[in-house]
Every structure is written in structure tokens, then in C-alpha cells.
Amino acid sequence: MKLPKYKCENCGYEESLDKNIYFCPRCGDPLTIVYDEDELHGISFKGKGVWRYKDVLPVSSEKPVTLNEGGTPLHQSVSLYKEIGIKELWIKNEGLNPTGSFKDRGMTVGVTRALELGARSVICASTGNTAASLSAYAARAGLRSYVVVPEGSIALGKLAQARAAGAKIVKVRGNFDYALKMVRTLATMTTETYLLNSVNPFRIEGQKTLAYEIIEEYGSPDWIFIPVGNAGNITALWKGLKELKSIGLLEKLPKLAGVQAEGASPIYRAFAEQKEEIIPIQNPQTVATAIKIGNPASWRRAMRAVKESGGVMLSVSDQEILEYQKKLSSKEGIFVEPASAASIAGLAKASLHNIVDKNDRVVAVVTGNGLKDPESLMKIDTEEVTIDADINELKKVINN
Ligand code: AN7
């Protein structure tokens, strides 16, 4: 089989995978790993989870660093689809990955690559989930991990995960965008500390298995909705879908809808205003801390994915995010973190504006587990009472 190679989708630069690089030396965009299209045709898979797709993953190791990631459930909506006004809604629950988010799909491949390269340690900048995932996989690989996070802006559960796994936690006085800029610069100065943000092409490879699972299990929906922060996951999703078409497993590519939080939506803004470039947001704000990102590294690839697919970028308010986080739990039994609810909130908006049709079949990706970030839920009104330990008191509150 012809070996995969790095390619810059922005300017066409190509390089062998033997090199340890992340960015195009010509134009600076994150590099993508590409396969020969003829080689992909007719490939088949066996096994479960991310490593089911090992023939389209660019690592040769027989012993990947794994926690059995992938193979997450695709739940059919029993209620929200009606309220939203579409024919079918399926919810891909990435919060049921080993560390509670989709990041594990990329980390199993990325940390395996780190070992193949002989790295001594791994590093990421993170709004929380990447840190939680990286520190777990690094622990399993016996590698030192450094996670650089915006001080005060990461959810408690995620911080606890990184602490438990023994990562060195570096809190930056500044936002995620500064943290990412620093680790990117560090990566140009040393090869001993391997960079595992989603600008790492090997992480994108692992994350593309999301597309493989959706298509193998469901076939081709009309739309896929996905939350967007740094824009790695939508990049990976689109890459996977296009590969599936080359393999012959997918005839018609779905349209993609990328959903950002209003206060952190530079890609949406550029899309809506038909601009060629994004204008980074200096001080992004949203309750969905996972996607509180003002200068997404993979914005070009996200924009291209959305446009090529005939889809859209959308933005949703914090209020909409919290409303649909609650509804996902109260109507479907699926507890997600705020960033994840952005995809469903975006879908509701798209239906209202007739961007999706009532006959459409939609898959919405929810990306992270609600247990990581329960804080916002503690502030809403719910049916809660406190009683004495007395059976009559209990009987009084049961009112059906
Ligand atoms: C739950 O952990 O960027 O568009 O540093 O945790 O690929 O960035 C997290 C992102 C969506 C956005 N949902 O994905 C990090 C980080 C959840 C997330 C996203 C994130 P990308």
C-alpha cells in the first residue's frame, strides 16, 4: 500500500510522515494526513471502536495506547425530534468515551504516535477535555504530561481528571488562545515534548472515526450537526466522510452544520458575512467553557468543510445552550455538558429558520459528558424539596 503523507489543504505542500511536523512550513496552516484515493477503495474493517479502522490510521504499532475508545451509542430521539420538527434525529453520544469526551478518539492515535517517535513527554493547551484525555492516555503510556489551561475557565470535573492522572497542570493568566499560541511555539523549539492539540494531524486521524461509525451504523443522514470550538472535530468529521466516499461506503455526503457559541463565534461570523478570513475574538465569552475559543486553529478547514458539504455555520446563545442541555436530559435522558448541547440548540434554530427541512434525517453529535461540568445545572429551578424522615411527609410530596 502507498504510504499516507502530510498535505497542506491550504497551499498544497506535501511531506513524508517520517518528519515530526504539525504545520505547513510554507503557509502555517495545520497539516492533514492524506491517503491515496485508489488505495482506499474497497477497504474493510474488523473489531470494535477506533481501532476497528486501523487500516486507515497512520500508525504501525501493534500495541496502541488504548482505553477502548469509540464505539459510542447512537440514540434515536424519542421526543425532541418532534418538538424540533424533523423526521428523524439520532444523537451520537461521544460523552460515553473513556474519559467522557470525543477527544479520546484522537488521543489513542496521538499518544501511540508519541511513543513511536520516542517522545519523553506530551503537552496540550486545553479548555479542559483535551487535558483530561491527554493526561489519561499519557498515564497509560508512561509518559509525563503537561496541560496548559486558562486559569479559572475550566470545568471542575475536567480539572479533577487531569489532577488524578498526575499531569502537571499549568494555569495561564489569559484565555485558551494564548495557551495554544505558547504550546505551538514550544513545539517548534523541542522534539522531546510532543504536541497533542487538534493541530496534530494524528489526532484528526483518530477523530475521523466518528464519521466511520455514524455511516456504518446509520447510513447517510441528510445533515450532521456538531459543536465547533478550535474546529478540529468538524475537520475530522468531514475528512472521514470524504474517505468513506472514496472507500465506496457512502454515496451521498451529508451536509454539515457547525455550531459555535455566540460569544465565541468567529467562524460563524465570517460565514454569515461571506468573508474570506475570520476576525479572531479577543475576549471570547460563553457558559460553554469547552468552546470558549476566539481564534480557532483549524478555521480554514472548518469553513471549507461546511461550504463543500453545502452546509452552514450557526451560532447559539448561552440561554439556548442551557435550554437544550436541560431538554436533552429531561426529554431524552442524555446528560451532556453545555458545549455539547450547542449542536442540538443549533438544530432547533436551523429548523425554525427552514435551513433543515421537516423531512430531513439528522445526526447530532454531542461531544462531552454532563458530569464534567454540572455547575450551570445547580443554578436552575427544579422540583426539589427537603422533608423530615417521616413516611407521611413523603406521601405528601408524591402527587400523581
Ligand atoms: C465538549 O479540550 O478545545 O472544534 O481544549 O470539549 O474540535 O475544538 C475542547 C473542545 C466541543 C470543540 N465539545 O471541538 C479542549 C477543547 C466539547 C469540547 C469541543 C470541545 P473542536
Boltz pocket constraint, residues with backbone or C-beta under 6 A from the ligand:
constraints:
  - pocket:
      binder: B
      contacts: [[A, 101], [A, 125], [A, 126], [A, 127], [A, 128], [A, 129], [A, 130], [A, 131], [A, 198], [A, 227], [A, 228], [A, 229], [A, 230], [A, 231], [A, 232], [A, 233], [A, 234], [A, 290], [A, 291], [A, 337], [A, 339], [A, 340], [A, 367], [A, 368]]
      max_distance: 6.0
